[in-house]
Amino acid sequence: MSTPPFSDLEGTLLLCVDMQPKFVAAVIDGHVVRRRCEFAVAAANGLGISVAFTEQVPQKLGTTSPELIDLAPRAPVWPKNTFSAFADDGIRDALMRQRDVQHILLCGIETPICVYQTAIAALADDLQVTVLSDAVGARRPDDARACLEALTLAGAHVLPSETVFYALLRDVGHPFFRAFTQIVKVYNEPSPV
Protein backbone atom coordinates (compact mmCIF):
# COMPACT_ATOMS: atom_id res chain seq x y z
CA MET A 1 0.00 0.00 0.00
CA SER A 2 1.27 3.46 -0.82
CA THR A 3 1.98 6.16 1.73
CA PRO A 4 -0.91 8.62 2.22
CA PRO A 5 -0.40 11.76 0.13
CA PHE A 6 0.05 14.15 3.04
CA SER A 7 2.21 16.66 1.21
CA ASP A 8 -0.46 18.89 -0.37
CA LEU A 9 -2.42 20.63 2.37
CA GLU A 10 -3.98 22.92 -0.24
CA GLY A 11 -5.65 19.93 -1.90
CA THR A 12 -6.91 18.41 1.35
CA LEU A 13 -10.40 18.81 2.83
CA LEU A 14 -11.70 17.55 6.16
CA LEU A 15 -15.30 16.49 5.59
CA CYS A 16 -17.25 16.04 8.81
CA VAL A 17 -20.26 13.86 7.97
CA ASP A 18 -23.67 14.20 9.66
CA MET A 19 -22.55 15.04 13.19
CA GLN A 20 -26.07 15.99 14.26
CA PRO A 21 -27.02 15.52 17.93
CA LYS A 22 -29.74 12.95 17.13
CA PHE A 23 -27.18 10.78 15.34
CA VAL A 24 -24.49 11.40 17.95
CA ALA A 25 -26.89 10.13 20.62
CA ALA A 26 -27.70 7.01 18.55
CA VAL A 27 -24.17 5.71 17.98
CA ILE A 28 -22.02 3.82 20.48
CA ASP A 29 -19.95 6.34 22.50
CA GLY A 30 -21.29 9.20 20.40
CA HIS A 31 -19.87 11.83 22.74
CA VAL A 32 -16.39 10.30 22.23
CA VAL A 33 -16.83 10.36 18.44
CA ARG A 34 -17.95 14.00 18.64
CA ARG A 35 -14.90 14.86 20.75
CA ARG A 36 -12.54 13.20 18.23
CA CYS A 37 -14.28 15.11 15.42
CA GLU A 38 -13.71 18.30 17.42
CA PHE A 39 -10.03 17.37 17.60
CA ALA A 40 -9.90 16.81 13.85
CA VAL A 41 -11.59 20.14 13.09
CA ALA A 42 -9.30 22.03 15.49
CA ALA A 43 -6.20 20.37 14.02
CA ALA A 44 -7.34 20.99 10.44
CA ASN A 45 -7.99 24.66 11.23
CA GLY A 46 -4.53 25.03 12.74
CA LEU A 47 -2.92 23.55 9.64
CA GLY A 48 -5.01 25.65 7.27
CA ILE A 49 -6.90 22.65 5.90
CA SER A 50 -10.38 23.40 4.61
CA VAL A 51 -13.27 22.00 6.64
CA ALA A 52 -16.83 21.30 5.52
CA PHE A 53 -19.85 19.69 7.18
CA THR A 54 -22.73 17.65 5.81
CA GLU A 55 -26.13 17.27 7.44
CA GLN A 56 -28.58 14.47 6.74
CA VAL A 57 -32.10 15.89 6.19
CA PRO A 58 -31.52 18.73 8.70
CA GLN A 59 -35.10 19.98 8.51
CA LYS A 60 -36.15 16.72 10.21
CA LEU A 61 -33.00 15.59 12.03
CA GLY A 62 -31.49 18.89 13.18
CA THR A 63 -28.23 20.64 12.45
CA THR A 64 -24.57 19.88 13.19
CA SER A 65 -23.50 19.81 16.85
CA PRO A 66 -22.77 23.41 17.88
CA GLU A 67 -19.43 22.36 19.44
CA LEU A 68 -18.21 21.52 15.94
CA ILE A 69 -19.67 24.56 14.20
CA ASP A 70 -18.06 26.80 16.85
CA LEU A 71 -14.64 25.44 15.85
CA ALA A 72 -15.17 26.25 12.15
CA PRO A 73 -17.86 28.94 11.92
CA ARG A 74 -17.02 29.85 8.31
CA ALA A 75 -16.97 26.27 7.03
CA PRO A 76 -19.68 25.38 4.54
CA VAL A 77 -22.54 23.25 5.83
CA TRP A 78 -24.19 21.18 3.11
CA PRO A 79 -27.61 19.60 3.66
CA LYS A 80 -28.29 16.32 1.90
CA ASN A 81 -30.94 13.66 1.42
CA THR A 82 -28.51 11.14 -0.03
CA PHE A 83 -26.32 8.85 2.05
CA SER A 84 -23.14 9.59 0.11
CA ALA A 85 -22.17 13.25 0.06
CA PHE A 86 -21.01 12.68 -3.51
CA ALA A 87 -24.46 11.45 -4.55
CA ASP A 88 -25.85 14.95 -3.91
CA ASP A 89 -25.08 16.94 -7.07
CA GLY A 90 -24.78 20.26 -5.21
CA ILE A 91 -22.36 18.88 -2.63
CA ARG A 92 -20.37 16.97 -5.23
CA ASP A 93 -19.96 20.09 -7.37
CA ALA A 94 -19.00 22.20 -4.33
CA LEU A 95 -16.48 19.56 -3.21
CA MET A 96 -14.89 19.42 -6.62
CA ARG A 97 -14.61 23.25 -6.75
CA GLN A 98 -13.32 23.61 -3.16
CA ARG A 99 -9.63 24.54 -3.54
CA ASP A 100 -9.09 21.78 -6.09
CA VAL A 101 -9.63 18.97 -3.60
CA GLN A 102 -7.48 15.89 -4.19
CA HIS A 103 -7.62 14.29 -0.73
CA ILE A 104 -10.61 13.89 1.58
CA LEU A 105 -10.16 13.32 5.31
CA LEU A 106 -13.42 11.83 6.60
CA CYS A 107 -14.85 11.91 10.10
CA GLY A 108 -18.40 11.61 11.38
CA ILE A 109 -21.26 9.15 11.36
CA GLU A 110 -22.48 6.71 10.55
CA THR A 111 -19.53 4.55 9.47
CA PRO A 112 -21.47 1.76 7.66
CA ILE A 113 -23.78 4.15 5.85
CA CYS A 114 -22.88 7.75 5.04
CA VAL A 115 -19.15 7.58 5.80
CA TYR A 116 -18.73 4.34 3.83
CA GLN A 117 -20.76 5.51 0.83
CA THR A 118 -19.04 8.90 0.75
CA ALA A 119 -15.60 7.25 0.86
CA ILE A 120 -16.45 4.78 -1.92
CA ALA A 121 -17.81 7.57 -4.13
CA ALA A 122 -14.75 9.76 -3.50
CA LEU A 123 -12.47 6.85 -4.43
CA ALA A 124 -14.51 6.34 -7.62
CA ASP A 125 -13.83 10.01 -8.42
CA ASP A 126 -10.08 9.30 -8.13
CA LEU A 127 -9.68 11.21 -4.88
CA GLN A 128 -7.41 10.05 -2.08
CA VAL A 129 -9.47 9.16 1.00
CA THR A 130 -8.37 8.90 4.60
CA VAL A 131 -10.96 7.82 7.15
CA LEU A 132 -10.04 9.02 10.65
CA SER A 133 -10.71 5.73 12.40
CA ASP A 134 -11.13 7.18 15.89
CA ALA A 135 -13.43 9.97 14.66
CA VAL A 136 -16.15 7.83 13.07
CA GLY A 137 -18.90 5.92 14.81
CA ALA A 138 -21.77 3.52 14.39
CA ARG A 139 -24.71 1.93 16.14
CA ARG A 140 -23.25 -1.51 15.42
CA PRO A 141 -19.46 -1.76 15.90
CA ASP A 142 -19.17 -5.03 13.94
CA ASP A 143 -20.74 -3.36 10.90
CA ALA A 144 -18.35 -0.42 11.24
CA ARG A 145 -15.33 -2.72 11.50
CA ALA A 146 -16.36 -4.63 8.36
CA CYS A 147 -16.84 -1.39 6.43
CA LEU A 148 -13.48 0.04 7.51
CA GLU A 149 -11.81 -3.19 6.38
CA ALA A 150 -13.64 -3.00 3.05
CA LEU A 151 -12.57 0.63 2.61
CA THR A 152 -8.95 -0.33 3.21
CA LEU A 153 -9.22 -3.02 0.54
CA ALA A 154 -10.82 -0.46 -1.80
CA GLY A 155 -7.81 1.85 -1.44
CA ALA A 156 -8.78 4.21 1.37
CA HIS A 157 -6.39 4.89 4.22
CA VAL A 158 -7.95 4.12 7.60
CA LEU A 159 -5.86 5.70 10.33
CA PRO A 160 -6.26 7.33 13.75
CA SER A 161 -6.59 11.11 13.60
CA GLU A 162 -3.43 11.85 15.60
CA THR A 163 -1.42 9.65 13.23
CA VAL A 164 -2.73 11.62 10.25
CA PHE A 165 -2.18 15.06 11.74
CA TYR A 166 1.31 14.22 13.04
CA ALA A 167 2.12 13.02 9.51
CA LEU A 168 0.90 16.35 8.15
CA LEU A 169 3.14 18.21 10.61
CA ARG A 170 6.14 16.01 9.67
CA ASP A 171 8.46 17.31 12.42
CA VAL A 172 8.72 19.44 15.56
CA GLY A 173 9.95 22.39 13.50
CA HIS A 174 6.50 22.98 11.99
CA PRO A 175 5.15 26.39 13.07
CA PHE A 176 1.90 24.78 14.29
CA PHE A 177 3.60 21.99 16.27
CA ARG A 178 3.50 23.61 19.73
CA ALA A 179 -0.16 24.66 19.39
CA PHE A 180 -0.99 21.21 18.02
CA THR A 181 0.43 19.49 21.08
CA GLN A 182 -1.89 21.62 23.20
CA ILE A 183 -4.86 20.59 21.04
CA VAL A 184 -3.84 16.95 21.52
CA LYS A 185 -3.87 17.44 25.31
CA VAL A 186 -7.21 19.29 25.35
CA TYR A 187 -9.02 16.72 23.23
CA ASN A 188 -7.59 13.74 25.08
CA GLU A 189 -9.15 14.96 28.32
CA PRO A 190 -12.60 13.59 29.11
CA SER A 191 -15.44 15.83 28.04
CA PRO A 192 -18.86 16.20 29.55
CA VAL A 193 -21.40 13.88 27.94
C-alpha positions in Angstrom: 0.0 0.0 0.0 1.3 3.5 -0.8 2.0 6.2 1.7 -0.9 8.6 2.2 -0.4 11.8 0.1 0.1 14.2 3.0 2.2 16.7 1.2 -0.5 18.9 -0.4 -2.4 20.6 2.4 -4.0 22.9 -0.2 -5.6 19.9 -1.9 -6.9 18.4 1.4 -10.4 18.8 2.8 -11.7 17.5 6.2 -15.3 16.5 5.6 -17.3 16.0 8.8 -20.3 13.9 8.0 -23.7 14.2 9.7 -22.6 15.0 13.2 -26.1 16.0 14.3 -27.0 15.5 17.9 -29.7 12.9 17.1 -27.2 10.8 15.3 -24.5 11.4 17.9 -26.9 10.1 20.6 -27.7 7.0 18.6 -24.2 5.7 18.0 -22.0 3.8 20.5 -19.9 6.3 22.5 -21.3 9.2 20.4 -19.9 11.8 22.7 -16.4 10.3 22.2 -16.8 10.4 18.4 -17.9 14.0 18.6 -14.9 14.9 20.7 -12.5 13.2 18.2 -14.3 15.1 15.4 -13.7 18.3 17.4 -10.0 17.4 17.6 -9.9 16.8 13.9 -11.6 20.1 13.1 -9.3 22.0 15.5 -6.2 20.4 14.0 -7.3 21.0 10.4 -8.0 24.7 11.2 -4.5 25.0 12.7 -2.9 23.5 9.6 -5.0 25.7 7.3 -6.9 22.6 5.9 -10.4 23.4 4.6 -13.3 22.0 6.6 -16.8 21.3 5.5 -19.9 19.7 7.2 -22.7 17.7 5.8 -26.1 17.3 7.4 -28.6 14.5 6.7 -32.1 15.9 6.2 -31.5 18.7 8.7 -35.1 20.0 8.5 -36.2 16.7 10.2 -33.0 15.6 12.0 -31.5 18.9 13.2 -28.2 20.6 12.4 -24.6 19.9 13.2 -23.5 19.8 16.9 -22.8 23.4 17.9 -19.4 22.4 19.4 -18.2 21.5 15.9 -19.7 24.6 14.2 -18.1 26.8 16.8 -14.6 25.4 15.9 -15.2 26.2 12.1 -17.9 28.9 11.9 -17.0 29.8 8.3 -17.0 26.3 7.0 -19.7 25.4 4.5 -22.5 23.3 5.8 -24.2 21.2 3.1 -27.6 19.6 3.7 -28.3 16.3 1.9 -30.9 13.7 1.4 -28.5 11.1 0.0 -26.3 8.8 2.1 -23.1 9.6 0.1 -22.2 13.3 0.1 -21.0 12.7 -3.5 -24.5 11.5 -4.6 -25.8 14.9 -3.9 -25.1 16.9 -7.1 -24.8 20.3 -5.2 -22.4 18.9 -2.6 -20.4 17.0 -5.2 -20.0 20.1 -7.4 -19.0 22.2 -4.3 -16.5 19.6 -3.2 -14.9 19.4 -6.6 -14.6 23.3 -6.7 -13.3 23.6 -3.2 -9.6 24.5 -3.5 -9.1 21.8 -6.1 -9.6 19.0 -3.6 -7.5 15.9 -4.2 -7.6 14.3 -0.7 -10.6 13.9 1.6 -10.2 13.3 5.3 -13.4 11.8 6.6 -14.8 11.9 10.1 -18.4 11.6 11.4 -21.3 9.1 11.4 -22.5 6.7 10.6 -19.5 4.5 9.5 -21.5 1.8 7.7 -23.8 4.2 5.8 -22.9 7.8 5.0 -19.1 7.6 5.8 -18.7 4.3 3.8 -20.8 5.5 0.8 -19.0 8.9 0.7 -15.6 7.3 0.9 -16.5 4.8 -1.9 -17.8 7.6 -4.1 -14.7 9.8 -3.5 -12.5 6.9 -4.4 -14.5 6.3 -7.6 -13.8 10.0 -8.4 -10.1 9.3 -8.1 -9.7 11.2 -4.9 -7.4 10.1 -2.1 -9.5 9.2 1.0 -8.4 8.9 4.6 -11.0 7.8 7.2 -10.0 9.0 10.6 -10.7 5.7 12.4 -11.1 7.2 15.9 -13.4 10.0 14.7 -16.2 7.8 13.1 -18.9 5.9 14.8 -21.8 3.5 14.4 -24.7 1.9 16.1 -23.3 -1.5 15.4 -19.5 -1.8 15.9 -19.2 -5.0 13.9 -20.7 -3.4 10.9 -18.3 -0.4 11.2 -15.3 -2.7 11.5 -16.4 -4.6 8.4 -16.8 -1.4 6.4 -13.5 0.0 7.5 -11.8 -3.2 6.4 -13.6 -3.0 3.1 -12.6 0.6 2.6 -8.9 -0.3 3.2 -9.2 -3.0 0.5 -10.8 -0.5 -1.8 -7.8 1.8 -1.4 -8.8 4.2 1.4 -6.4 4.9 4.2 -8.0 4.1 7.6 -5.9 5.7 10.3 -6.3 7.3 13.8 -6.6 11.1 13.6 -3.4 11.9 15.6 -1.4 9.7 13.2 -2.7 11.6 10.3 -2.2 15.1 11.7 1.3 14.2 13.0 2.1 13.0 9.5 0.9 16.4 8.2 3.1 18.2 10.6 6.1 16.0 9.7 8.5 17.3 12.4 8.7 19.4 15.6 9.9 22.4 13.5 6.5 23.0 12.0 5.2 26.4 13.1 1.9 24.8 14.3 3.6 22.0 16.3 3.5 23.6 19.7 -0.2 24.7 19.4 -1.0 21.2 18.0 0.4 19.5 21.1 -1.9 21.6 23.2 -4.9 20.6 21.0 -3.8 17.0 21.5 -3.9 17.4 25.3 -7.2 19.3 25.4 -9.0 16.7 23.2 -7.6 13.7 25.1 -9.2 15.0 28.3 -12.6 13.6 29.1 -15.4 15.8 28.0 -18.9 16.2 29.5 -21.4 13.9 27.9 
